[in-house]
């Protein structure tokens, strides 16, 4: 089956696909942290969505927090209120966020916020974000969410990151393919490239400024790199035959590609400075979907060289690939966690194509999802969430699952087929 499926993907027959995504939370963690988020005060500020609603939605969607609804607050609270700690403890709330939005100029605001530990009865932190424009209020909300998340979990938040994906809409002969980017919560989606021809396999550069992807705009597959902010794009590979599955090295110098220069689909390294190619695999099977280990010393990829679809590892110096996955007859589309300890991939044990993770040290595997055709896992830069594409009756949707499998959410978009998600790196 893999040869058929992989060839369809490589030649662009499998549809990929998105704009404003709507988050649907399907499950939360069993031991979520209880938190209350008060109304951000400020008489001179009005916006379509309140700051507290942005932060509340972010924290709830992470699966790490149980957010108390305002109607259940044990006391009326704002940035100047005297806290009655005993009331909050009786309500089972451990943390409280308060804030104020102050206008400091024409379309300029200062946002002050404080995080309280209600159990230990003390303020954990106080912060201020200055010179915020009205149109950047949501961005500030993501920053506040990141600060709160890290303060309470010790883990860097990913609310200020982005997700790139392919959206397909319409039908032949008016089908439209769009490479789009949205905030991690699905808002502020924008198209950076559109085409009437197939688009596939977006991949972020490690600095988050560029995307590599496959386009069939010239009739055959070709790989392009595009500047996300400026929109400039250039072709990096248009070999005869297959040009597919780009993956950036952690230092941004190399792109791993799947090319069929001599007729078989193999993994190559392209030096983006010199444009020189180095062949890593040499086999009559299909080798594709390469991803890098964080130390840049090796890559993992999908191959059917054992007459089964499995994940293999190969050194950047070349040599004989070593098999990594052994459980089940189908394991594909690998993505390594940022710390290099875990591997996410598509697994089929006869019950459907589902997202699984494996400990690269012990080999222990766990299935995270329950779909029938889940594909394309991509780790968040903190390693705590995985975004992937799931198939439903009306097309592909984006979904996310925590790396431990306890929190799940779906990101929906009506009227288009959404595929090939890839989570951006942190932007420092």
N, C-alpha and C positions, 0 to 999 in steps of 0.2 A: 504493500500500500504506500509506503513512504516514497518510493521512486515516483509513483504517479503524483502524489501530493506535492512532493518537492519540485518536480518538473513544472507543475502548474504554477507554483509560487514563483519559481525562477523565471518562467516565461511570462508571468504577469496575468494569468487567467483568474487566479483567486482574487476576489474583490477585497479591496481595503477601504478603510474609510475613517467629518464633524465640523460647531459654533456654540451657543451658550449651553453648557451641559448642566443637567439638573441632578443633584445628588440625592440618591435614595439609600438611606442607611438600612441595611438588612439584618445586621447582627452587631452586638457590642461585646466588649470583653466582660468576663465574669466578675472581675474585681476592679471595676472602673473607679476612678478617683472622684468623689463628690465635690462639686464646685458650684458656686453661685457667681453670676456676672451681673452687676448692677447697671442701671441705666447710666450712660455717660452724659453728664449734665453739660449745659452750655446754651444759653438763651439765644445767641447769635448764629447758631449753626443749625442748618436744615439740610437733609440729604434724602435721597430715595430709600436708603437703607441705614438703619441706626448702627453705630459702631458696635454696640453690645451684641447686636444680632449677627454681625459678621464674625466676631470672636466666638460667640456661642456656637454657631454653625461649624466653625473650624474645629473647635475642641471636641464637640460631639461626634463629628465625622471621623475623627482619629480613632475612635473606639477606646481611648485611654481614659475618657472622662464621662461621668454622669452629671449632666448640667441641670441644676434645679430650675424649674420654671418660675417666673417672677411671681405668679399668683400664689406660690407656696413659700415665699420669703417670710420668715418669722418676724421681720420688722421692715418698715419702709427705710430704704437706704439710698444715699447718694454720696458724693465725694466729701461732704462735710459732716455726715452723720456720725454720732457716737455709737460705736459698735457695742451691742449686748452679746458678748461671746457665748454666754450660757444658752441663749435662745437659739443660736446657730448650731451649737453642739447638739442640742435636743432635736434639732431638725436633721441631724446626721450630716451636716455640711462641714467639710474640712478646710476649704479654701474659699476666699472671696476676692473678686476683682472689682475695683471701683475706678472711675475715671472722669475726666472733665475735658471738654473741647473749648478752647479759647481762641477767638479771632484776634489775630495780631496785625492784620493788614488786609489790603484788597485781595480777596481770595487766598489768604494765608491763615493757617491755623496752627496752634500749639496744642498737642494732645498730652495730657498728664494722666498717669495711671498708677495704681498701687495694688499690690498683691499681698493679702493677709493670710497668715496661718491661724485658723480659728481654733485649732486644738491647743497650740502653744501660746495663743493669745498675743501674737506679735506681727508686725509688718515684715514680710519677707523682702520686699523690694519696692522701690519707687522709681519711675522712669518718666522721661518726657521726650516727645518727638516734635521738633520745631519745623517751621516753614513747610507745612503740609498743604498742598493745594486741594481744593474740593474734589477734583477729578482723581486725586491720589489717596482719597480716604480709605478705599478698600485695600490698597497696598499697605497703608499704615495699619489697618486692622490685621492683615496677615503678619506684619512685624510684631505687633502686640501678641498675637496668638503664638508666634514662635518663642517669644520671651517667656510667656506663661508656661508653655509646654516644657521648655527646657528647665525652668525654675523648679517645676514640680516633678519631673520625671528624670532629669539628668541627661536627657536625650535631645539632640538638636532638632528643632521643628522643621517641617518641610512645607509650611503653608505659603511661604514666599517663593517657592519653586514653581516650575511649569511642567506641563505635559504636552508633547507633540504627538500628532496622530494623523491618519489619513481619513478623510470623509468622502464618501461617494453618494451622490444624489442624482435623481432623474433616471431616465432610461434611454437606451439607444434609439435614435442617433444623437440624443441630447444629454448623454450621461456626462457628469462633471466630477472630476477628482480634485480634491483640495488638500494641500498640506497645511494644517492648522496648528496653532499654539494656544493653549488656554492656561489660566492660573490653575494651581493644584485643586482648587475648589470648583473648577469648571467655568468660572466667569472670565470676562475679558478675552473671549476667543477671537482670534484674528487669523485670516488666511495670509500666508506668506508666499504661496505659489498655487496656481490652479491650472488645470489642463483638461482637455477633452480626452487625453490619453492616460493610461494607467500610471499611477504613482504608488510607490511601495517603500517599505523598509527605512523610515527615517531614523537617524542616529545622531545624538547630540555630541558635539565636540566636548572635551573635558572642561573647557572654560565656559561652556554654555553660550558661546557667541555664534556658533555655526551649526548647521544641520547638513548631514550627508543623506542622500536619498536616491532612489531609483526612479527614473522617468522613461516612459516609452514614447515621448513626444516626437522622436525622430524615426519611429517605426520599429527600431530595435531597442533593447534595454541599454541604458547608459546611466552612469553614476555622476551626480552633481553634488557640489558643496555650495551652500548658500549662507550668506551673512544674515542672521536673524533680524538685526536692527535695520541695516541699510538696504537689504534686499538683493545685494549683488550676488550673482551666482556664476559658477564656472564648471565646466565638465572636467572630471578627473579620470574617467575610464569609459571608453566606447569600443571595447574589443569586439571582434566578430564573435557572435554567439552570446553567451550568458554574461551579464554584468549585474551582480546582485549582492545583497546582504552586507552593506558597508558597516564597519565597526571601528571606532577610533581607539588608538592606543592611549593609555592613561596620560602620556606626556603630549599627546596631540600631534605627534610627528607622522605616525603611520596610520594607514587605513587597511584593515583586513577586508578582503573582498573575495567573493566567489566568482571565478572566471572559468570559461571553457575554451581556453586558447587552443588546446590540441584536441578538443572534442569531449573531454570529460570535465565535470564540474569539480574544481579543486580550490583550495584556500591559497590566496596570494597575499603578500604584504606590499602595499604601495607606499613608498617614501614620498610624502607630500611636498618635500623641498626639492628633491632631485627628479621626481617622477619615475624612479627606477622601481621595477617589480622584482619581487623575490617569491619563488614558489615554495610553499610549505608542505603541501600534501601532493601525492602522486598516486592516484588509484583510479580504477575504472568505475568505481562507485560514485555516488553523489556526496560530496563534502560541502557543507554549507552552514549558514547561521553561526559564524564564529563570534566569540566574545572573549575579551581579554581578562586574564588574571590581574589583580591590582598591582602586582609587582612588575608587570610588563614582560615577564620571562616566559610566559606560556599562554596559549589560547585553548579554549574549549570550543568544540564544534559538533554539528550533527552529521552523522554518516550512516549509510546502510551497508558498509563494507563487510559486516558479519552476517549479512542476509537478514538482519533485524535493524530497526532504526534505533541508534544508540548515540550517546554523547561520548566523545573522545577528547583527549588532551594531546597537544603537540607543542614542543619547544619552539621559541622564535628562531632558533638555529636550525630547525628542521628535525629530521630523524623520524623514527617509527612512532606513529601515534599510539597512545595507550587508552584502552577503554576505561570509562569512568562509571557509567551506569550499567547495572546488571539485572535489576528487578523489573520484570515485564519485558514484552517484546517491542514496545514503542516508548522511547524517551527522546525528546527533541527540543529545539529552540532554547538552548541554555542561556542563563544570565547569572553572573556571579555577584554575590553580595559585596558591598563596598569593602568589607573587612576580609574578603577572600575565604571566609569559612563556610558559607552556604551556597548552594546552587539551586536556582529556580528553573523549572523546565516543564514541558508538556509531557504528561504521562498517560498512557492508556493501558489498563489492565483488563480490558474487555468491557468495562462499564462506561466508556466514553473518554474523550480527551479532556483531561483535567490538569490544573496547575498543582505541581508538587514541589517540595523542597527536599534537599538532601544535605546532610552534614558531610562536607568533603573530607573530614578527618576520619569519622567512624563509618561512613556509608549509610547511616540510618536515614530512611526516607519517610516523608509524611505527605499525604495528599491533602491539599488545602481547599479545593473547590469541588462542587458537585454538578457542574455543567456537563453537557454532552459534547460541546465543541468549543472549549476554552483554548486560547492560543496567545502567543506573544508576551510572556511575562517580562516585566521590567521593574527592577528594584528602585525604590525611592532612595535618594542619596544618604539617608540615615539608616538604611537597611531594615526599617521596621514595617514598611508596607510594600506591596507588589501590585502594580497596575497590569491589567491584561485585557484582552478582547474576549467577549462572550457572545455567543449567537443566540438570538431569540427569534420569535416568529416574524417580527417586522424588520429583522436585520441585525447587524452587529452593534453591540453597545460596549462601552468601557466599564470595567469593574475594578475594584481594588480589594485586596485582602491583606490582613496583617501577616507578617512572616511567621507568626505562631498559629495562624489559622483562626484566631478567636474573634476578630473583627472583620466585617465585610461591608462593602458599600458598592452601589452601582451609580454610574454617571451616564445619564440618558440624553439622547438628542433625537427628537422626532423628525422624520422626513429624510433621514440619511443613514447610511451604513457606516459605522465607525470602527476602524481597525488600526492595527499596528501602533499601539501606544508606546511611547518611550519617555521615561521620567528624566527631567533635566538634572544636571548636577547642581550643587550649591553655587551661588554667585556671591563671592566674598566682597 
